[in-house]
Each structure stands twice: as C-alpha cells, then as structure tokens.
Amino acid sequence: MIEKSKVKSQKSKVFIIFFCFSLFTFHFSLFTSLEAKVYIDINSPAFKKLPIAIQEFSGISGKEISDIIHGDLEFTGLFAHIDRAAYIENPSQPFNPRNWTPIGVEAVVKGSIKDGKDFTVTVSLYDVFEGKEILKKEYKTEKELIRPLSHAIANDIYKALTGETGIFRSRIAFVAEDEGGKGIYIMDWDGNRITKMGLKGNLVLSPRWSRDGTKLIYSAERNRQWGIYLLDFINMTERKVFSSKGTNMVGDFLPEGNDFILSSSKDGTPDLYIMNLKNNKIIKLTSSYGIEVSPTVSPDGKYIAFVSDRGGSPQIYVMRRDGSDVRRITFEGSYNTSPSWSLNGDRIIFAGRRGTNQIFTVKPDGTGLTQLTTHGNNEDPSFSPDGRYITFSSDRDGVKGIYIMRVNGESQKRITPKNLRAFGPRWSPN
C-alpha cells in the first residue's frame, strides 16, 4: 500500500484532475439550430472538411485559449482552418457574414474574456451561410484551469457542428519511469498537465479505467509479490484487491462496475478469472496448458479478447464472457498481443510483431486486418472514448513515449516529453 502521507500529498492533485470540470458554471446556452442541422457527418466516408475561423479571443489569455481550441479541432481532421492573416473582420467587430464568405469560411468562433473574481469566457459560434449565431455560452472557472476550460469549449463547438461528443476533456493514464522508479501518471488527452500519482512498484503494468472513469485498477510488484490495486478517485483511496503467488495481471472492468477480469498463475500457468470487488468471489474462465494473458472486455460485456500461446505462439483469441466459444482471430505474425476493443465493438486493436512491433486492427471475426504504424516499436494500443483516435507507446524517437493518432493511422504524434520514459497508455472512457 502507498503511505498515508503520499496519499495525502497527492490528494489535491488527483482531485483537481478528476473534478476540475465540475468547477465550470455554464450560465447561458443557446442551441437553437443544433437539432435541425449537422454541419459535418463524421460517419460518412465522403464528408467534406468544414472551413472554420477561430478568432483570437479578446482579453487576458485570449490567444492561449483560442490556440488550444484550434489545436483540439485540428487534430480531428474534420476542419479546414483558415489562416488568421486572411481574416477581414477584427475580433472586436460584430460578426458579419459578408466578411467571411469571400475567404471561404463556413463557421466562425469568437470569444471574449473577463478577468475578475471569477475567470469568465463568453464564446459564440456562427453559421456564415445562414448568418446566425448557433451557439453562445458563458464559462466561469478558476484561472489555473484554463486548459480544461479550453477543452470544454472545444467539446461544445465540436458537438454543435457534428452532433457528436468530443474527446477533448478525456484523459490518458499511463506508466512512466523516472529517478524514483516506475509509477502511474495521468495527463490530458493532448499530453498536457501530466500528474504523477505517487503509486509505485518495482514493476507496474498498464492501468485500466472503470467504465464510469471514477476508478483505476492496475498490477504492481511490491515487496516481491505481484498484486492488483484499485485507486478510487471518489474516496481518494488505494487498496490491494488481489494477490497470490506467481504473476497477477489485471484486465478490464466489466460494464456492471463491480467485476473485473484478470490473469493469474495462482494455479500454475496463467489463466483468466473474473473477480467481484464486493464479495471477492473469483470465477475461473480458462484452463489450458498455454499462457492466457492481456484480457479485454467488449463494450457490451458479452465477449473477452485475450492472448494465448495454446497454438504454439502468442495470438489473439475471442471467447464469450463465460469462457465458452473460444476462437482464434489472428493468424499472421509470430507474436500478437495487447488487444483492446473499439467503442462499438466492431474492431480490436493490438500490437503484432512484423520484424518490429506494429499496431494493427482486426474485426472480431478475424477479417479486415489493417496495419496502422510502420516506424519503430509500437505497443500498448487503446481507443479513445469515441473510437476515432488511438493512443499507444513507441520508441521511434529513441526513448519510449506515448503517442496518439487518428483511427486510420494519420497524424501520429508524440504527446509525452522525451525526458520521460512512458508506456502502457489507457484512454479514459469520458
């Protein structure tokens, strides 16, 4: 267990990360046209990028906030950003569609900031073709929460234009190694606000989020014993929930929230089990002479993907939640591992060895194998909460770090600093 003093010292940091969004007060909203019009059909393979102008917000920190919003929306690949040098209308001028039509802009974002007892940001989104305001919102928060506030604004703009929920307020949990050893970290989806949780071990494996994002579960070796630990953000506690001789490696939570899947060698070779956190009851799912590890649960909770070498080499298998109907779904490559499900369960992402380790996706029936990476060793893939983006670890820059990319493999970029050896990322569910 971590020391009480460490828990206390980390409490305020974790509290800020998890609850900072509740500090926003939305005083006024106007969504008069959102139900009538979707500006970008993100599910259409033939969608056209929406030309958008994000003007620099007036007031203190205005450029910082507008730049964060710009970065969020740009990474999606859904927007064509018009350079600010081409703008005819000044940020202080009222919106006039005639100022934007000549340069091909279809949506305009304007904002103003008022600094006082509360940090207040007022944002408007305009439809150039119809010449009207389609979103207006006022945000109040503390000044040190500018980044999460900016992500919240980007989420609202994204929702107004696509009808879908954005991922800009989500977080990524991961393992990193510094002078103090290996430990759990959490950061914003874009790699900012990295926070060290103070949870360590001689060896620490990739953490997994609960379906509601209020808990993390992870494996660590402490005092020469592998244990599974649960971090509860609501109660600000960490506790050991399982340990035994041999290795004990955690998998996903099941949708119900009280059950999780794990791999344990307590009976010999590693097999898969389901454990209930309330009564500590354990149900064994597999019994083979092979090694069964890396279990991950489908979004509907009906299926489990996992890694087994029962066929001679590590490959991805899928079975029903009760351990029945086991099917092998990878047949190319001699080493495939680290599976994870997409949001709607139509794809499984994994790391496969093809000389070096690369990221692939495959359908649950084994068809549609697609390679997404080519450079360096790439491992530990995880989908974003909307299933449109992927986080993974890679050593392509010489030091292993956390990267993100679009689901089609485009826009791969490192989001952790090069002086931090990081791996095992897991994207939060919200």
C-alpha positions in Angstrom: 0.0 0.0 0.0 1.2 3.5 -0.5 2.0 5.5 2.6 -0.7 7.7 4.0 1.4 10.8 3.7 1.8 10.1 0.0 -1.9 9.7 -0.4 -2.5 13.0 1.4 0.2 14.8 -0.7 -1.3 13.5 -4.0 -4.9 14.0 -3.0 -5.3 17.6 -4.1 -3.6 16.9 -7.4 -5.8 13.9 -8.2 -8.9 15.8 -7.0 -8.1 18.7 -9.4 -7.6 16.4 -12.4 -10.8 14.4 -11.8 -13.2 17.1 -10.6 -11.9 20.3 -12.4 -14.7 20.1 -15.0 -17.3 20.4 -12.3 -15.9 23.9 -11.5 -17.2 25.3 -14.8 -20.5 27.1 -14.5 -22.5 27.4 -17.7 -24.7 30.4 -17.2 -26.2 30.7 -20.6 -26.6 28.4 -23.6 -28.3 28.8 -26.9 -28.6 25.8 -29.2 -31.4 26.9 -31.4 -30.3 25.1 -34.5 -28.4 22.1 -33.2 -31.3 19.7 -33.6 -32.0 20.9 -37.2 -28.6 20.8 -38.7 -25.5 18.7 -38.6 -22.6 20.5 -40.3 -20.2 17.6 -40.5 -21.4 14.0 -40.9 -18.4 12.3 -39.3 -19.8 8.8 -40.1 -19.9 9.5 -43.8 -16.7 8.3 -45.7 -17.3 11.2 -48.1 -17.5 14.0 -45.5 -16.0 17.4 -46.5 -13.8 19.3 -44.1 -15.6 22.3 -42.7 -13.7 25.6 -43.3 -13.6 27.3 -39.8 -12.1 30.5 -38.5 -11.2 30.7 -34.8 -10.5 34.3 -34.0 -8.1 35.2 -31.2 -10.2 35.8 -28.1 -10.0 39.3 -26.6 -8.7 39.8 -23.1 -6.0 38.1 -20.9 -5.1 34.6 -22.0 -7.3 35.0 -25.1 -4.6 33.8 -27.5 -3.8 30.8 -25.3 -7.4 29.7 -25.1 -8.2 30.2 -28.8 -4.9 28.3 -29.7 -5.9 25.3 -27.6 -9.3 25.2 -29.2 -7.7 25.4 -32.6 -5.3 22.5 -31.7 -8.2 20.3 -30.4 -10.3 20.8 -33.5 -7.4 20.5 -35.9 -6.3 17.1 -34.7 -9.7 15.6 -35.6 -9.1 16.1 -39.3 -12.7 17.3 -39.7 -11.9 21.0 -40.0 -10.1 23.2 -42.6 -8.6 26.1 -40.6 -8.4 29.4 -42.3 -5.2 31.3 -41.5 -5.8 34.3 -39.3 -3.8 36.5 -41.6 -6.7 36.2 -44.1 -9.3 37.4 -41.7 -11.1 40.6 -42.8 -13.1 41.0 -39.6 -11.3 42.1 -36.4 -12.0 40.1 -33.2 -13.6 43.2 -31.6 -16.0 43.7 -34.5 -19.5 42.2 -34.5 -19.9 39.1 -36.7 -20.8 40.0 -40.3 -21.2 37.0 -42.7 -20.1 39.3 -45.6 -16.6 39.5 -44.1 -16.2 35.7 -44.2 -17.9 34.5 -47.4 -15.1 35.9 -49.7 -12.4 33.7 -47.9 -14.5 30.5 -47.9 -15.2 30.4 -44.2 -18.4 28.5 -43.2 -18.2 28.7 -39.4 -16.7 31.4 -37.1 -15.7 31.2 -33.4 -15.4 34.5 -31.5 -14.8 34.9 -27.8 -14.1 37.4 -25.0 -12.5 37.1 -21.6 -13.3 39.0 -18.4 -10.8 38.6 -15.6 -12.1 39.3 -12.1 -13.0 37.3 -9.0 -14.0 34.6 -11.5 -12.4 33.9 -14.8 -15.2 34.4 -17.3 -15.2 33.4 -21.0 -18.0 34.1 -23.4 -18.0 32.2 -26.7 -20.1 32.4 -29.8 -20.2 30.1 -32.9 -21.7 31.5 -36.1 -23.0 29.9 -39.3 -21.7 32.1 -42.2 -24.2 30.8 -44.8 -27.3 31.4 -42.7 -25.7 34.5 -41.0 -26.8 33.5 -37.5 -25.4 32.5 -34.1 -25.8 28.8 -33.5 -24.0 28.6 -30.1 -23.5 31.0 -27.3 -22.1 30.0 -23.9 -20.6 31.6 -20.9 -18.0 29.8 -18.8 -16.8 30.6 -15.3 -13.9 28.9 -13.6 -10.6 29.5 -11.8 -7.7 30.9 -13.8 -5.4 27.9 -13.2 -7.9 25.7 -15.1 -7.5 27.5 -18.5 -6.6 24.3 -20.3 -9.5 22.2 -19.2 -11.8 25.2 -19.8 -10.5 25.5 -23.3 -11.1 21.8 -23.9 -14.6 22.1 -22.7 -15.2 25.0 -25.2 -13.8 22.8 -28.0 -16.1 20.0 -27.0 -19.1 22.3 -27.2 -18.1 23.6 -30.6 -17.5 20.0 -31.8 -20.9 18.9 -30.5 -22.6 21.9 -32.2 -21.1 21.1 -35.6 -21.1 17.3 -35.6 -23.8 16.3 -33.2 -21.3 14.0 -31.5 -19.5 14.2 -28.2 -15.8 15.2 -28.4 -12.9 13.7 -26.5 -11.1 16.9 -25.5 -12.0 16.6 -21.8 -10.8 13.0 -21.7 -7.5 11.8 -20.0 -4.9 9.2 -20.5 -3.4 7.1 -17.7 0.0 5.5 -18.3 3.1 4.1 -16.6 6.4 6.1 -16.6 9.8 5.6 -15.2 11.8 8.4 -13.6 14.6 8.6 -11.0 12.1 7.3 -8.4 11.2 4.2 -10.3 8.0 3.2 -12.2 4.7 4.8 -11.4 1.2 5.7 -12.6 0.7 9.1 -14.3 -2.4 10.8 -15.7 -2.5 13.6 -18.3 -4.9 15.4 -20.6 -5.6 13.8 -24.0 -3.1 16.1 -25.7 -0.3 15.4 -23.2 -0.6 18.5 -21.1 -1.0 18.7 -17.3 1.0 15.5 -16.6 0.4 14.5 -13.0 2.4 11.9 -11.1 0.0 9.9 -8.9 2.6 8.6 -6.3 1.6 5.0 -7.0 4.7 2.9 -7.5 6.2 -0.6 -7.6 9.3 -2.4 -8.8 7.2 -3.3 -11.9 3.9 -1.6 -12.8 1.7 -2.6 -15.7 -0.8 -0.6 -17.8 -3.7 0.7 -15.7 -7.3 0.2 -16.7 -10.2 2.6 -16.2 -13.6 1.7 -14.8 -16.5 2.3 -17.2 -17.5 5.5 -15.4 -14.0 6.8 -15.1 -14.0 7.0 -11.3 -11.5 4.2 -10.7 -8.2 2.8 -11.9 -7.1 -0.7 -11.5 -3.5 -1.9 -12.1 -0.9 -4.5 -11.4 2.3 -3.9 -9.5 5.1 -5.9 -7.9 5.7 -4.7 -4.4 7.8 -6.5 -1.7 8.5 -9.3 -4.2 4.8 -10.1 -4.7 2.5 -9.3 -7.7 -0.7 -7.6 -6.5 -3.7 -5.9 -8.2 -4.5 -2.5 -6.8 -7.6 -0.3 -7.0 -7.4 3.5 -7.0 -10.8 5.1 -6.2 -11.0 8.8 -7.2 -14.2 9.4 -5.3 -13.0 8.2 -1.9 -9.3 9.1 -2.7 -8.1 5.6 -1.5 -5.9 2.9 -2.9 -6.2 -0.7 -1.8 -4.9 -4.1 -2.7 -7.8 -6.2 -4.1 -6.0 -9.4 -5.1 -2.6 -11.1 -4.7 -1.2 -14.6 -4.8 2.0 -16.5 -5.6 3.2 -16.0 -9.2 2.0 -13.3 -11.5 -1.3 -11.4 -11.3 -2.1 -9.1 -14.2 -5.2 -7.0 -14.4 -7.6 -6.7 -17.3 -10.7 -4.6 -18.0 -13.7 -3.9 -15.8 -16.9 -5.4 -16.8 -19.8 -3.0 -17.6 -21.5 -3.7 -14.2 -18.6 -2.0 -12.4 -18.0 -4.4 -9.6 -16.4 -7.2 -11.6 -13.1 -7.2 -13.5 -11.1 -9.7 -15.4 -7.5 -10.8 -14.5 -4.8 -13.2 -15.5 -3.2 -15.2 -12.6 -0.8 -18.0 -12.3 -2.0 -18.9 -8.8 -3.0 -22.5 -10.0 0.1 -23.0 -12.3 0.2 -21.4 -15.7 -1.5 -18.1 -16.2 -5.3 -18.4 -16.7 -8.2 -15.9 -16.9 -10.5 -15.2 -14.0 -13.4 -12.8 -13.2 -13.3 -11.3 -9.7 -16.1 -9.4 -7.9 -14.9 -6.4 -5.8 -17.7 -6.6 -3.3 -17.5 -10.2 -2.3 -14.0 -11.1 -3.6 -15.5 -14.1 -5.4 -13.4 -15.5 -8.2 -14.6 -17.5 -11.2 -12.1 -19.3 -13.4 -12.7 -18.9 -17.2 -9.9 -20.8 -18.9 -7.9 -24.0 -18.2 -5.2 -24.7 -20.7 -1.6 -25.7 -20.8 -0.8 -22.4 -22.5 -0.4 -18.9 -21.1 -3.5 -16.7 -21.2 -2.9 -13.0 -20.6 -4.0 -9.5 -21.6 -7.8 -9.9 -21.3 -10.0 -7.1 -22.5 -13.8 -6.9 -22.4 -16.1 -5.9 -25.3 -18.2 -2.7 -24.8 -21.4 -4.8 -24.3 -19.6 -7.1 -21.8 -20.5 -10.2 -23.8 -17.1 -11.1 -25.1 -13.5 -11.2 -24.0 -10.4 -10.8 -26.2 -7.2 -12.2 -24.8 -3.7 -13.5 -25.7 -2.9 -17.2 -25.6 0.0 -19.3 -26.8 -2.1 -22.5 -26.8 -1.5 -22.8 -30.5 2.3 -22.5 -30.2 2.8 -18.7 -30.4 1.1 -15.7 -28.7 -2.1 -14.9 -30.7 -5.3 -13.0 -30.1 -8.4 -15.1 -29.2 -12.0 -14.1 -28.5 -14.4 -16.0 -26.2 -17.8 -15.5 -24.6 -17.9 -13.9 -21.2 -18.4 -17.3 -19.5 -15.3 -18.8 -21.2 -17.1 -20.7 -24.0 -16.8 -20.5 -27.8 -13.1 -19.7 -27.9 -12.0 -18.6 -31.4 -8.6 -17.6 -32.7 -8.7 -14.4 -34.7 -5.0 -13.6 -35.6 -3.1 -15.9 -37.9 -0.4 -13.6 -39.4 2.8 -12.9 -37.5 4.5 -15.0 -34.7 3.7 -12.7 -31.8 0.4 -10.7 -31.3 -0.5 -9.2 -28.0 -2.2 -6.3 -26.1 -5.7 -6.4 -27.6 -8.3 -3.6 -26.9 -11.9 -3.1 -28.2 -13.2 -0.1 -30.1 -16.2 1.8 -28.7 -18.9 0.0 -30.7 -17.1 -3.4 -30.6 -16.5 -3.6 -34.4 -12.7 -3.6 -34.2 -10.0 -5.0 -31.9 -6.7 -3.1 -31.9 -3.5 -5.0 -31.0 0.3 -5.0 -31.2 1.9 -7.5 -33.6 5.5 -8.4 -34.4 6.5 -8.0 -38.0 10.2 -7.6 -37.5 9.4 -4.8 -35.1 6.2 -4.4 -33.1 3.4 -2.5 -35.0 -0.2 -1.6 -34.3 -3.0 -3.4 -36.2 -6.8 -3.5 -36.1 -8.9 -6.5 -36.9 -12.6 -7.3 -36.8 -13.8 -9.7 -34.0 -14.3 -12.4 -36.6 -10.6 -12.2 -37.7 -11.2 -10.4 -41.0 -10.2 -6.9 -42.1 -6.6 -6.9 -40.7 -5.2 -3.4 -41.1 -1.7 -2.1 -40.2 -1.5 1.4 -38.8 2.1 2.0 -37.9 5.5 1.3 -39.6 8.3 3.1 -37.7 9.9 1.9 -34.5 8.4 -0.5 -32.0 4.8 0.3 -31.2 2.8 -1.3 -28.4 0.0 -0.9 -25.8 -2.8 0.5 -28.1 -6.0 1.9 -26.7 -9.0 3.6 -28.3 -10.3 7.0 -27.4 -13.8 7.1 -25.8 -15.4 7.9 -29.2 -13.4 5.2 -31.1 -12.0 7.7 -33.6 -8.5 8.0 -32.1 -5.8 5.7 -30.7 -3.1 6.1 -28.1 -0.1 3.8 -28.0 3.6 3.7 -26.9 6.5 3.9 -29.3 10.3 4.1 -29.2 10.6 5.6 -32.7 12.3 8.7 -31.3 14.9 6.7 -29.3 13.0 7.0 -25.9 9.8 5.2 -25.4 6.9 7.6 -25.1 3.1 8.0 -25.5 1.7 8.8 -28.9 -1.8 9.5 -30.4 -3.1 9.1 -33.9 -6.4 9.0 -35.8 -8.1 5.7 -36.2 -6.9 5.4 -39.8 -3.2 5.9 -38.7 -2.9 9.5 -39.8 -1.4 12.4 -37.7 0.8 10.2 -35.4 2.4 12.4 -32.8 4.2 12.1 -29.5 2.5 13.7 -26.5 4.9 13.0 -23.6 8.2 14.7 -23.2 11.4 12.9 -24.4 12.9 13.1 -20.9 10.1 10.8 -19.6 10.2 7.1 -20.5 6.5 6.3 -20.7 4.4 3.3 -21.8 1.2 1.4 -21.2 -1.3 4.2 -22.0 -5.0 3.7 -21.5 -7.6 6.3 -22.7 -10.3 7.2 -20.2 -14.0 6.4 -21.0 -15.1 10.0 -20.7 
